[in-house]
Amino acid sequence: MLVLGPSLVLFSLLGSSAYAEPPTQERTHFDNTVRLVRASNICGFDVFGHFQGDQHFTLFYDRTGAIDREVDTFPDFKVTVFAPSTGKSYTSASPAVLHTQYTDGAAIGSPAIAELTGLVEKVDGVDIDSGRLVFNAIVVGRDAAGVPTIQFLSVISSSGPDLDTTIGRARCNAVR
């Protein structure tokens, strides 16, 4: 019993320790064209955005197995803004990283803090928007892999170069 005693104590200590699950990773490619409503309304003609690039989502868990945080990278993301009626367009690299800290295991309706760093968009001949934006956010759903979907609610802080005007007006001015 003396030999077994220390072994049982060691086993119970090691067996009862809680370890975080390994991160969940998801890689996708995004390629979508949409009408840019604000730029179109300002210009008085249709302005479109073509958004494409690779996305890499990594979810991290706490010791209880609940989602704790997420790091999303967009290493080769690009946006092309164009107006068919003028034939003008520009393309901007938009590499970025989004760090999200969740509460309540990322349950739907729970608050989150999201920090976006990188180049948002360089509008040819107009301006650049980049740096660090921190948002209050809320979890609104999950994708098929279980990655939370968030909605930005408000800006907590912003640092870095900002556009001197709204993004809609800057885009309109560039394709006019």
Backbone as ProteinMPNN parsed JSONL, in Angstrom:
{"seq_chain_A": "MLVLGPSLVLFSLLGSSAYAEPPTQERTHFDNTVRLVRASNICGFDVFGHFQGDQHFTLFYDRTGAIDREVDTFPDFKVTVFAPSTGKSYTSASPAVLHTQYTDGAAIGSPAIAELTGLVEKVDGVDIDSGRLVFNAIVVGRDAAGVPTIQFLSVISSSGPDLDTTIGRARCNAVR", "coords_chain_A": {"N_chain_A": [[0.812, -1.188, 0.0], [2.031, 1.191, 0.625], [3.66, 1.7, -1.585], [1.808, 1.994, -3.597], [0.35, 4.183, -2.726], [1.749, 6.81, -3.125], [1.749, 6.745, -5.924], [-0.962, 6.739, -6.568], [-1.708, 9.232, -5.556], [-0.175, 10.935, -7.203], [-1.282, 10.257, -9.712], [-3.947, 11.07, -9.324], [-3.614, 13.793, -9.016], [-2.531, 14.559, -11.513], [-4.512, 13.604, -13.215], [-6.747, 15.126, -12.564], [-6.228, 17.673, -13.337], [-7.162, 20.454, -15.263], [-6.978, 21.123, -18.652], [-6.652, 23.429, -21.313], [-8.474, 23.106, -24.345], [-7.095, 22.216, -27.565], [-6.567, 24.835, -29.998], [-9.198, 25.706, -32.304], [-9.155, 25.756, -35.777], [-9.913, 27.461, -38.787], [-9.917, 27.802, -42.227], [-10.67, 29.86, -44.93], [-11.741, 31.091, -48.14], [-12.633, 34.191, -49.42], [-14.725, 35.75, -51.745], [-16.408, 38.143, -53.165], [-18.766, 40.337, -54.669], [-20.326, 43.405, -54.186], [-22.888, 45.943, -54.226], [-21.998, 49.147, -53.318], [-23.635, 50.885, -51.139], [-23.591, 53.442, -49.781], [-21.547, 54.891, -51.151], [-22.629, 54.776, -53.737], [-25.046, 56.197, -53.377], [-24.053, 58.749, -52.734], [-22.589, 59.398, -55.054], [-24.535, 59.22, -57.042], [-24.637, 57.34, -58.976], [-24.111, 53.829, -59.726], [-21.805, 52.218, -57.614], [-19.463, 49.728, -56.992], [-18.072, 47.148, -54.888], [-15.498, 44.828, -54.871], [-14.552, 42.223, -52.988], [-11.972, 40.222, -51.837], [-10.004, 37.424, -50.732], [-7.91, 35.441, -48.532], [-8.894, 33.962, -45.449], [-8.153, 33.315, -42.075], [-9.175, 31.765, -39.285], [-8.801, 31.439, -35.797], [-9.747, 29.861, -32.911], [-9.597, 30.081, -29.411], [-9.664, 28.346, -26.288], [-10.807, 28.357, -22.869], [-9.882, 26.868, -19.671], [-12.152, 25.465, -19.004], [-13.223, 24.704, -21.347], [-14.725, 26.523, -22.694], [-15.231, 29.003, -25.246], [-12.81, 31.471, -25.422], [-11.233, 33.453, -26.696], [-10.401, 34.861, -29.937], [-8.47, 34.863, -32.9], [-8.234, 36.34, -35.93], [-6.925, 36.316, -39.152], [-6.193, 38.117, -42.106], [-4.408, 37.856, -44.513], [-3.939, 38.395, -47.271], [-5.942, 39.998, -48.174], [-7.991, 41.896, -50.367], [-9.533, 44.812, -51.75], [-11.464, 45.931, -54.418], [-12.707, 48.776, -55.775], [-15.161, 49.954, -57.935], [-16.726, 51.699, -60.697], [-18.947, 51.05, -63.086], [-20.138, 52.889, -64.876], [-18.341, 55.001, -65.167], [-15.996, 53.793, -65.693], [-13.862, 53.827, -64.014], [-11.641, 52.678, -61.418], [-10.141, 51.332, -58.427], [-7.729, 49.425, -56.595], [-7.095, 48.131, -53.418], [-4.815, 46.776, -51.166], [-5.663, 45.098, -48.209], [-4.584, 44.014, -45.726], [-5.094, 42.568, -42.551], [-5.579, 42.061, -38.986], [-7.756, 40.624, -36.682], [-8.495, 40.673, -33.359], [-10.415, 39.129, -30.954], [-12.001, 39.24, -27.853], [-13.899, 37.231, -25.839], [-16.863, 36.972, -23.749], [-18.699, 34.931, -21.445], [-18.326, 32.461, -22.791], [-18.685, 32.978, -25.471], [-21.401, 32.969, -26.019], [-24.467, 33.36, -27.825], [-25.59, 36.657, -28.034], [-23.941, 37.58, -26.063], [-21.53, 39.994, -24.836], [-18.565, 41.293, -26.479], [-15.147, 42.254, -27.049], [-13.517, 43.693, -29.712], [-10.574, 44.019, -31.602], [-9.189, 45.576, -34.27], [-6.456, 45.592, -36.392], [-4.34, 47.001, -38.857], [-4.192, 47.642, -42.428], [-6.909, 49.275, -43.534], [-8.094, 50.464, -45.842], [-6.713, 51.867, -48.774], [-7.438, 54.59, -50.518], [-7.146, 55.424, -53.739], [-5.448, 58.361, -54.678], [-6.836, 59.813, -52.834], [-7.0, 59.162, -49.906], [-5.948, 57.396, -46.881], [-6.845, 54.719, -44.723], [-6.034, 53.307, -41.795], [-4.447, 51.452, -39.103], [-5.349, 51.048, -35.723], [-8.332, 49.878, -34.489], [-10.706, 49.682, -31.935], [-13.496, 47.939, -30.846], [-16.735, 47.784, -29.254], [-18.627, 44.88, -29.222], [-21.059, 42.359, -30.164], [-22.041, 38.967, -29.867], [-23.609, 37.41, -32.505], [-24.202, 35.071, -33.805], [-23.143, 31.865, -35.179], [-20.83, 30.245, -37.37], [-20.796, 27.37, -39.624], [-18.657, 25.86, -38.653], [-18.599, 26.51, -36.024], [-17.446, 28.9, -35.338], [-17.712, 32.013, -33.78], [-19.897, 34.668, -34.84], [-19.725, 38.112, -35.017], [-21.148, 41.355, -34.304], [-20.245, 44.653, -34.802], [-20.702, 47.212, -32.446], [-20.045, 49.755, -31.365], [-17.403, 52.199, -31.53], [-14.619, 52.015, -29.496], [-12.017, 52.992, -29.346], [-9.688, 54.63, -31.563], [-6.787, 54.662, -33.508], [-4.147, 55.919, -35.53], [-3.752, 56.664, -39.091], [-6.632, 58.205, -40.391], [-9.41, 58.408, -42.661], [-10.144, 61.553, -44.194], [-12.72, 62.072, -44.638], [-15.968, 60.495, -45.014], [-16.038, 56.923, -45.66], [-17.692, 56.246, -47.792], [-17.884, 58.677, -49.252], [-15.173, 59.074, -49.886], [-14.669, 56.834, -51.512], [-16.473, 57.356, -53.596], [-15.407, 59.788, -54.612], [-13.021, 58.819, -55.671], [-13.753, 57.248, -57.863], [-15.164, 58.851, -59.548]], "CA_chain_A": [[0.0, 0.0, 0.0], [2.905, 2.348, 0.634], [4.134, 1.923, -2.948], [0.664, 2.442, -4.375], [-0.123, 5.471, -2.22], [2.281, 7.949, -3.873], [1.335, 6.646, -7.33], [-2.36, 7.174, -6.652], [-1.736, 10.678, -5.344], [0.341, 11.547, -8.425], [-2.272, 10.047, -10.768], [-5.132, 11.896, -9.081], [-3.245, 15.183, -9.293], [-2.404, 14.745, -12.958], [-5.785, 13.311, -13.864], [-7.774, 16.119, -12.283], [-5.864, 18.978, -13.89], [-7.917, 20.844, -16.458], [-6.152, 21.744, -19.678], [-7.421, 24.034, -22.397], [-8.522, 22.345, -25.595], [-6.288, 22.847, -28.611], [-7.345, 25.807, -30.769], [-9.911, 25.321, -33.521], [-8.734, 26.616, -36.882], [-10.72, 27.394, -39.998], [-9.382, 28.602, -43.337], [-11.642, 30.033, -46.007], [-11.445, 32.115, -49.142], [-13.789, 35.053, -49.61], [-14.715, 36.403, -53.061], [-17.774, 38.633, -53.272], [-18.966, 41.68, -55.203], [-21.561, 44.008, -53.676], [-23.116, 47.364, -54.508], [-21.647, 49.965, -52.16], [-24.813, 51.744, -51.038], [-23.26, 54.835, -49.428], [-20.822, 55.514, -52.269], [-23.585, 54.91, -54.844], [-25.967, 57.294, -53.055], [-23.322, 60.017, -52.816], [-22.216, 59.644, -56.453], [-25.685, 59.274, -57.937], [-24.518, 56.213, -59.911], [-23.71, 52.609, -59.03], [-20.41, 51.952, -57.255], [-19.397, 48.367, -56.483], [-16.853, 46.698, -54.23], [-15.16, 43.409, -55.008], [-13.752, 41.884, -51.819], [-11.477, 38.848, -51.954], [-8.787, 37.08, -50.012], [-7.941, 34.302, -47.623], [-9.182, 34.251, -44.053], [-7.737, 32.244, -41.17], [-9.777, 31.984, -37.977], [-8.309, 30.553, -34.745], [-10.479, 29.995, -31.654], [-8.902, 29.585, -28.226], [-10.598, 27.949, -25.243], [-10.296, 28.416, -21.502], [-9.714, 25.541, -19.055], [-13.437, 24.761, -18.909], [-13.634, 24.349, -22.7], [-15.516, 27.61, -23.281], [-14.489, 29.897, -26.144], [-12.254, 32.587, -24.665], [-10.783, 34.511, -27.605], [-10.266, 34.477, -31.34], [-7.554, 35.662, -33.714], [-8.534, 36.179, -37.353], [-5.963, 37.01, -40.011], [-6.584, 38.338, -43.496], [-3.074, 38.228, -44.996], [-3.872, 38.869, -48.66], [-7.259, 40.544, -48.485], [-7.978, 43.041, -51.284], [-10.813, 45.385, -52.151], [-11.464, 46.709, -55.656], [-13.89, 49.625, -55.882], [-15.291, 50.317, -59.348], [-17.979, 52.267, -61.193], [-19.066, 50.709, -64.508], [-20.533, 54.033, -65.704], [-17.19, 55.874, -65.436], [-14.853, 52.957, -66.062], [-12.773, 54.041, -63.057], [-11.548, 51.722, -60.319], [-8.868, 51.226, -57.711], [-7.602, 48.227, -55.766], [-6.307, 48.348, -52.211], [-4.523, 45.67, -50.25], [-6.259, 45.37, -46.901], [-4.198, 42.99, -44.749], [-5.519, 42.966, -41.21], [-5.732, 41.047, -37.941], [-8.839, 40.932, -35.753], [-8.424, 39.965, -32.071], [-11.69, 39.266, -30.249], [-12.053, 38.672, -26.507], [-15.299, 36.909, -25.575], [-17.364, 36.7, -22.405], [-19.749, 33.898, -21.403], [-18.086, 31.387, -23.752], [-19.146, 33.436, -26.792], [-22.821, 32.647, -26.193], [-25.175, 34.349, -28.635], [-26.076, 37.76, -27.218], [-22.937, 38.015, -25.089], [-20.652, 41.058, -25.319], [-17.183, 40.987, -26.846], [-14.307, 43.389, -27.43], [-12.8, 43.331, -30.932], [-9.509, 44.961, -31.956], [-8.771, 45.408, -35.662], [-5.228, 46.311, -36.727], [-3.889, 46.78, -40.227], [-4.582, 48.6, -43.458], [-8.323, 49.099, -43.855], [-8.231, 50.728, -47.277], [-6.03, 53.022, -49.349], [-8.271, 55.086, -51.608], [-6.221, 56.079, -54.675], [-5.535, 59.798, -54.878], [-7.724, 60.449, -51.866], [-6.631, 59.048, -48.499], [-5.679, 56.055, -46.362], [-7.447, 54.4, -43.436], [-5.294, 52.179, -41.234], [-4.1, 51.613, -37.697], [-5.958, 50.162, -34.725], [-9.692, 50.22, -34.076], [-11.228, 48.8, -30.898], [-14.955, 48.012, -30.886], [-17.675, 46.979, -28.485], [-19.307, 44.003, -30.169], [-21.972, 41.373, -29.598], [-22.09, 37.71, -30.622], [-24.928, 37.316, -33.148], [-24.405, 33.746, -34.384], [-21.959, 31.022, -35.385], [-20.796, 29.608, -38.687], [-20.927, 25.903, -39.591], [-17.555, 25.287, -37.878], [-18.727, 26.945, -34.64], [-16.755, 30.174, -35.124], [-18.704, 33.056, -33.509], [-20.076, 35.817, -35.722], [-19.975, 39.273, -34.163], [-21.574, 42.618, -34.9], [-19.644, 45.801, -34.131], [-21.729, 48.107, -31.922], [-19.527, 51.116, -31.23], [-15.945, 52.327, -31.494], [-14.062, 52.382, -28.195], [-10.868, 53.857, -29.629], [-9.137, 54.574, -32.915], [-5.492, 55.325, -33.635], [-3.578, 55.735, -36.859], [-4.324, 57.564, -40.088], [-8.039, 58.031, -40.736], [-9.885, 59.169, -43.81], [-10.587, 62.907, -43.859], [-14.147, 62.102, -44.943], [-16.546, 59.157, -44.842], [-15.552, 55.956, -46.643], [-18.557, 56.362, -48.97], [-17.484, 59.857, -50.032], [-13.822, 58.835, -50.416], [-14.8, 55.895, -52.63], [-17.135, 58.075, -54.693], [-14.439, 60.733, -55.194], [-11.978, 58.09, -56.4], [-14.255, 56.645, -59.112], [-15.937, 59.862, -60.262]], "C_chain_A": [[0.856, 1.253, 0.0], [3.405, 2.686, -0.761], [3.006, 2.497, -3.801], [0.194, 3.834, -3.964], [0.414, 6.662, -2.997], [1.864, 7.932, -5.345], [-0.093, 7.127, -7.503], [-2.481, 8.68, -6.476], [-1.273, 11.397, -6.605], [-0.672, 11.429, -9.556], [-3.483, 10.958, -10.568], [-4.826, 13.371, -9.324], [-3.167, 15.454, -10.784], [-3.738, 14.558, -13.663], [-6.826, 14.391, -13.65], [-7.433, 17.498, -12.836], [-6.663, 19.249, -15.153], [-6.972, 21.558, -17.42], [-7.054, 22.319, -20.75], [-7.374, 23.125, -23.619], [-7.585, 22.994, -26.605], [-7.16, 23.81, -29.421], [-8.052, 25.156, -31.962], [-9.494, 26.293, -34.613], [-9.621, 26.378, -38.094], [-10.082, 28.318, -41.032], [-10.435, 28.658, -44.431], [-11.115, 31.057, -46.999], [-12.738, 32.883, -49.379], [-13.647, 35.734, -50.956], [-16.142, 36.848, -53.346], [-17.786, 40.055, -53.827], [-20.318, 42.187, -54.723], [-21.658, 45.458, -54.138], [-22.825, 48.121, -53.221], [-22.692, 51.072, -52.038], [-24.443, 53.199, -50.759], [-22.547, 55.546, -50.561], [-21.759, 55.736, -53.452], [-24.541, 56.07, -54.597], [-25.291, 58.652, -53.169], [-23.026, 60.377, -54.262], [-23.425, 59.856, -57.366], [-25.603, 58.242, -59.055], [-23.974, 55.022, -59.138], [-22.198, 52.519, -58.841], [-20.403, 50.573, -56.588], [-18.067, 48.118, -55.783], [-16.679, 45.212, -54.443], [-14.161, 43.097, -53.901], [-13.288, 40.444, -51.957], [-10.204, 38.656, -51.151], [-8.992, 35.878, -49.121], [-8.179, 34.788, -46.205], [-8.739, 33.049, -43.228], [-8.259, 32.592, -39.782], [-9.198, 30.978, -36.988], [-9.055, 30.867, -33.456], [-9.667, 29.381, -30.525], [-9.924, 29.363, -27.115], [-9.961, 28.126, -23.872], [-10.245, 26.995, -20.933], [-11.02, 24.765, -18.92], [-13.934, 24.313, -20.28], [-14.481, 25.404, -23.377], [-14.633, 28.465, -24.197], [-14.088, 31.132, -25.359], [-11.887, 33.76, -25.571], [-10.6, 33.943, -28.998], [-9.271, 35.416, -32.008], [-7.847, 35.327, -35.173], [-7.498, 36.952, -38.151], [-6.484, 37.027, -41.44], [-5.322, 38.78, -44.243], [-3.029, 38.813, -46.405], [-5.2, 39.463, -49.119], [-7.117, 41.782, -49.37], [-9.398, 43.512, -51.526], [-10.59, 46.162, -53.446], [-12.782, 47.461, -55.705], [-13.971, 50.087, -57.327], [-16.682, 50.857, -59.659], [-18.068, 51.959, -62.682], [-19.369, 51.92, -65.392], [-19.377, 54.973, -66.029], [-15.978, 55.088, -65.916], [-13.68, 53.095, -65.105], [-12.831, 53.004, -61.935], [-10.227, 51.909, -59.592], [-8.906, 49.946, -56.89], [-6.691, 48.549, -54.596], [-6.064, 47.021, -51.514], [-5.116, 46.057, -48.903], [-5.891, 44.279, -45.899], [-4.549, 43.467, -43.34], [-5.534, 41.761, -40.28], [-6.843, 41.527, -37.013], [-8.689, 40.042, -34.523], [-9.755, 40.199, -31.359], [-11.608, 38.543, -28.915], [-13.522, 38.475, -26.154], [-15.592, 36.813, -24.087], [-18.384, 35.571, -22.526], [-19.574, 32.817, -22.46], [-18.547, 31.698, -25.161], [-20.585, 33.005, -27.065], [-23.483, 33.744, -27.019], [-25.81, 35.382, -27.709], [-25.064, 38.278, -26.221], [-22.035, 39.093, -25.688], [-19.247, 40.546, -25.627], [-16.464, 42.304, -27.107], [-13.474, 42.928, -28.617], [-11.803, 44.427, -31.287], [-9.011, 44.628, -33.359], [-7.517, 46.234, -35.908], [-4.849, 45.991, -38.163], [-4.301, 47.91, -41.139], [-6.037, 48.335, -43.81], [-8.527, 49.304, -45.348], [-7.421, 51.962, -47.649], [-6.833, 53.416, -50.58], [-7.378, 55.92, -52.521], [-6.499, 57.569, -54.822], [-6.372, 60.523, -53.848], [-7.145, 60.378, -50.456], [-6.339, 57.594, -48.141], [-6.357, 55.908, -45.003], [-6.739, 53.157, -42.915], [-5.047, 52.429, -39.758], [-4.768, 50.579, -36.83], [-7.325, 50.714, -34.341], [-10.14, 49.204, -33.03], [-12.737, 49.038, -30.81], [-15.594, 47.274, -29.717], [-18.416, 46.148, -29.513], [-20.243, 43.073, -29.408], [-21.955, 40.135, -30.489], [-23.508, 37.554, -31.173], [-25.194, 35.947, -33.764], [-23.108, 32.973, -34.441], [-22.012, 30.454, -36.787], [-20.855, 28.088, -38.516], [-19.84, 25.232, -38.756], [-17.614, 25.687, -36.401], [-18.01, 28.238, -34.322], [-17.81, 31.258, -34.895], [-18.708, 34.142, -34.59], [-20.418, 36.99, -34.82], [-20.474, 40.445, -34.996], [-20.911, 43.728, -34.099], [-20.766, 46.741, -33.698], [-21.258, 49.548, -31.852], [-18.01, 51.077, -31.177], [-15.534, 52.767, -30.09], [-12.892, 53.338, -28.397], [-10.39, 53.631, -31.052], [-7.801, 55.293, -32.914], [-4.909, 54.99, -34.998], [-4.241, 56.671, -37.843], [-5.771, 57.2, -40.416], [-8.35, 58.808, -42.003], [-10.332, 60.55, -43.342], [-12.08, 63.083, -44.092], [-14.71, 60.709, -44.685], [-15.999, 58.227, -45.918], [-16.392, 56.02, -47.916], [-18.155, 57.52, -49.861], [-16.096, 59.653, -50.641], [-13.882, 57.894, -51.615], [-15.44, 56.573, -53.835], [-16.155, 59.015, -55.386], [-13.397, 60.023, -56.05], [-12.461, 57.535, -57.739], [-15.111, 57.602, -59.93], [-15.32, 60.176, -61.587]], "O_chain_A": [[0.459, 2.274, -0.563], [3.559, 3.863, -1.084], [3.231, 3.382, -4.627], [-0.313, 4.582, -4.799], [-0.378, 7.464, -3.493], [1.649, 8.986, -5.943], [-0.408, 7.835, -8.46], [-3.266, 9.33, -7.166], [-1.904, 12.362, -7.034], [-0.899, 12.395, -10.284], [-3.986, 11.547, -11.525], [-5.689, 14.116, -9.789], [-3.679, 16.465, -11.264], [-4.052, 15.282, -14.608], [-7.713, 14.555, -14.488], [-8.272, 18.399, -12.805], [-6.816, 18.374, -16.005], [-6.259, 22.485, -17.035], [-8.104, 21.753, -21.057], [-6.37, 22.465, -23.887], [-7.309, 24.19, -26.514], [-8.371, 23.61, -29.516], [-7.562, 24.188, -32.543], [-9.48, 27.506, -34.403], [-10.023, 25.252, -38.384], [-9.751, 29.467, -40.74], [-11.016, 27.641, -44.809], [-10.166, 31.79, -46.72], [-13.807, 32.289, -49.522], [-12.575, 36.241, -51.286], [-16.988, 36.037, -53.723], [-16.926, 40.871, -53.495], [-21.329, 41.493, -54.835], [-20.649, 46.111, -54.406], [-23.343, 47.775, -52.159], [-22.634, 52.074, -52.751], [-24.937, 54.098, -51.439], [-22.893, 56.678, -50.901], [-21.689, 56.777, -54.104], [-24.819, 56.846, -55.512], [-25.9, 59.606, -53.653], [-23.19, 61.53, -54.661], [-23.341, 60.592, -58.349], [-26.413, 58.266, -59.981], [-23.444, 55.173, -58.038], [-21.422, 52.716, -59.777], [-21.236, 50.288, -55.727], [-17.071, 48.79, -56.051], [-17.604, 44.43, -54.221], [-13.057, 43.642, -53.879], [-14.1, 39.544, -52.17], [-9.437, 39.592, -50.924], [-10.103, 35.366, -48.977], [-7.735, 35.866, -45.81], [-8.928, 31.902, -43.635], [-7.843, 33.581, -39.178], [-9.11, 29.79, -37.298], [-9.008, 31.994, -32.962], [-9.115, 28.289, -30.668], [-10.914, 30.087, -27.009], [-8.741, 28.056, -23.725], [-10.533, 26.031, -21.642], [-11.003, 23.547, -18.741], [-14.947, 23.621, -20.377], [-14.917, 25.214, -24.513], [-13.438, 28.627, -23.949], [-14.92, 31.765, -24.71], [-12.188, 34.913, -25.261], [-10.636, 32.732, -29.215], [-9.234, 36.612, -31.718], [-7.723, 34.178, -35.596], [-7.226, 38.116, -37.858], [-7.124, 36.085, -41.908], [-5.184, 39.959, -44.571], [-2.168, 39.641, -46.7], [-5.534, 39.431, -50.304], [-6.235, 42.613, -49.153], [-10.343, 42.723, -51.51], [-9.65, 46.949, -53.558], [-13.852, 46.852, -55.679], [-12.982, 50.555, -57.89], [-17.667, 50.53, -58.997], [-17.332, 52.552, -63.471], [-18.912, 51.979, -66.533], [-19.412, 55.669, -67.044], [-15.044, 55.658, -66.48], [-12.611, 52.539, -65.356], [-13.899, 52.524, -61.555], [-9.315, 52.567, -60.092], [-9.975, 49.449, -56.537], [-5.641, 49.168, -54.767], [-6.991, 46.24, -51.3], [-5.069, 47.223, -48.511], [-6.775, 43.68, -45.285], [-4.324, 44.625, -42.99], [-5.504, 40.61, -40.716], [-6.868, 42.689, -36.609], [-8.747, 38.817, -34.621], [-10.172, 41.344, -31.183], [-11.199, 37.384, -28.848], [-14.302, 39.427, -26.165], [-14.693, 36.602, -23.272], [-18.875, 35.297, -23.622], [-20.564, 32.302, -22.98], [-18.776, 30.789, -25.958], [-20.945, 32.71, -28.205], [-23.108, 34.913, -26.927], [-26.478, 35.036, -26.734], [-25.293, 39.311, -25.591], [-21.801, 39.112, -26.896], [-18.808, 39.518, -25.112], [-17.093, 43.334, -27.352], [-12.802, 41.899, -28.547], [-12.138, 45.612, -31.278], [-8.482, 43.544, -33.605], [-7.51, 47.441, -35.663], [-5.012, 44.862, -38.628], [-4.702, 48.986, -40.694], [-6.359, 47.269, -44.334], [-9.062, 48.436, -46.037], [-7.435, 52.969, -46.941], [-6.901, 52.672, -51.558], [-6.909, 56.99, -52.133], [-7.633, 57.984, -55.058], [-6.597, 61.727, -53.971], [-6.83, 61.411, -49.866], [-6.462, 56.691, -48.968], [-6.429, 56.863, -44.229], [-6.83, 52.084, -43.512], [-5.394, 53.485, -39.228], [-4.764, 49.388, -37.142], [-7.454, 51.865, -33.923], [-9.97, 48.0, -33.22], [-13.197, 50.175, -30.713], [-15.068, 46.266, -29.245], [-18.794, 46.659, -30.567], [-20.222, 43.01, -28.179], [-21.866, 40.24, -31.712], [-24.482, 37.563, -30.42], [-26.313, 35.687, -34.205], [-22.106, 33.36, -33.841], [-23.088, 30.209, -37.332], [-20.953, 27.586, -37.396], [-20.064, 24.154, -38.207], [-16.774, 25.255, -35.611], [-17.961, 28.645, -33.161], [-18.712, 31.418, -35.717], [-17.674, 34.482, -35.165], [-21.293, 36.886, -33.961], [-20.258, 40.52, -36.205], [-20.996, 43.753, -32.871], [-21.671, 47.037, -34.478], [-21.987, 50.463, -32.236], [-17.411, 50.06, -30.828], [-16.035, 53.761, -29.565], [-12.782, 54.357, -27.716], [-10.647, 52.592, -31.661], [-7.684, 56.399, -32.386], [-5.15, 53.915, -35.546], [-5.178, 57.389, -37.494], [-6.091, 56.041, -40.682], [-7.639, 59.745, -42.366], [-10.838, 60.703, -42.23], [-12.64, 64.133, -43.776], [-13.998, 59.836, -44.189], [-15.548, 58.686, -46.968], [-15.854, 55.864, -49.012], [-18.089, 57.376, -51.082], [-15.87, 60.022, -51.794], [-13.217, 58.131, -52.623], [-14.994, 56.383, -54.967], [-16.08, 59.036, -56.615], [-12.94, 60.575, -57.05], [-11.66, 57.367, -58.659], [-15.723, 57.189, -60.915], [-15.84, 61.011, -62.328]]}, "name": "protein", "num_of_chains": 1, "seq": "MLVLGPSLVLFSLLGSSAYAEPPTQERTHFDNTVRLVRASNICGFDVFGHFQGDQHFTLFYDRTGAIDREVDTFPDFKVTVFAPSTGKSYTSASPAVLHTQYTDGAAIGSPAIAELTGLVEKVDGVDIDSGRLVFNAIVVGRDAAGVPTIQFLSVISSSGPDLDTTIGRARCNAVR"}
